[in-house]
Amino acid sequence: MLIYCSARKRIKPDNPPGFDLDNEDYYTSTLPSLPAFMMYTGLEFVKTIQHLRLKPESVFILSARYGLIRGDQPILPYEAKITVKNYTTVVDGWIRNRRGNGGLNSFINSRFNLLIVRLSRPYMMAFSYLMRKLGINPCIGGSINVYSPIMGPFENCRNATLIRVRGQGDYVKRIMELPVS
């Protein structure tokens, strides 16, 4: 599963960090952390994890603060959002900072029977830019179901299918219709 982060977090400090990964050591000493899988509490995130019975190590998250991370990676609560205007700057920051993209190698080396991708337009644009900048082919695994308004870097994957969704409610409805083994 590849899904984007949520604005809602389990821990809500008064002055959460934003995109400033350079200050991570300071924030780590002053804020509690949780595995990403447990930190995010947004509706899409929670419904997807619960319905598909996903384990932290099988979830990859495109985090506005941290880049591409695994669900079991400890993260701090933060307030940051990728937009169509800032995605290139954000991705360049992840690449520059040694703390960004902690799950990238795991994602590249994963071989999924089925990869479910849920990224909004700005997050798909960021993921596409990240893959392009690093020269990574995202066409991994058996088949890829992309729940998004756009295919992004998956448009050249013969094993990818676009399932256009119109917002959170439409996505949650569709994901809840998926059979679970």
C-alpha positions, -999 to +999 in steps of 0.1 A: +000+000+000+012+035-009-009+062+007-005+098+016-002+112+051-032+128+069-035+162+085-050+145+116-024+131+140-028+111+172-004+136+190-013+173+187+014+196+202+008+233+204+036+244+180+042+214+157+072+214+133+066+219+096+090+211+067+121+219+087+138+185+089+171+203+097+157+208+132+147+172+138+172+166+166+157+195+186+121+183+180+130+147+188+142+159+222+110+179+229+082+159+213+069+124+215+071+101+185+050+072+172+053+048+143+038+066+113+012+038+111-001+049+145+004+087+141-020+093+113-057+093+122-073+108+091-105+090+078-090+076+046-058+064+063-076+047+092-104+031+070-078+018+045-056+003+072-085-013+091-104-026+061-074-041+043-059-054+076-026-039+067+006-044+088+029-014+094+057-030+073+034-034+042+024+003+042+044+031+026+034+067+033+042+098+013+046+122+042+047+160+036+075+163+063+095+130+058+090+120+022+085+083+014+085+064+046+075+030+059+045+026+083+068+014+111+091+044+109+089+065+141+078+101+133+070+133+152+037+151+150+039+179+124+019+203+104+029+204+067+010+198+034+020+192-001+003+215-027+005+219-065+026+250-058+051+237-033+057+200-043+090+205-061+105+225-033+093+199-007+107+169-027+140+187-032+141+192+005+136+155+012+164+146-012+188+171+003+182+161+039+196+129+052+164+123+072+141+123+042+127+093+023+135+067+050+114+041+033+127+046-003+150+016-004+123-007+011+098+005-015+122+001-044+131-035-033+095-046-026+077-069-049+040-067-044+014-091-058-009-060-057+001-025-049-027-002-040-019+035-044-039+063-029-025+097-035-043+130-041-032+151-071-005+172-053+009+141-036+009+121-069+027+151-085+053+150-057+057+112-059+061+115-097+088+142-093+106+122-067+107+091-089+119+112-119+146+131-099+160+098-085+156+078-117+133+052-101+109+031-121+077+027-098+063-002-119+070-028-092+050-059-084+023-078-101-004-053-105-010-017-094-044-001-086-041+037-086-069+055-067-063+090-077-074+117-102-041+111-122-017+082-129+014+102-122+046+080-127+024+049-131+011+060-165+038+040-182+033+009-161+015-018-182+005-034-149-013-002-135-050+006-136-064+041-128-095+041-106-105+077-106-118+089-073-136+121-066-125+129-031-124+112+003-159+099+004-156+083-031-123+067-022-135+053+012-166+038-005-145+021-032-119+008-008-146-007+015-159-026-015-126-044-020-127-081-008-104-089+021-088-123+024 
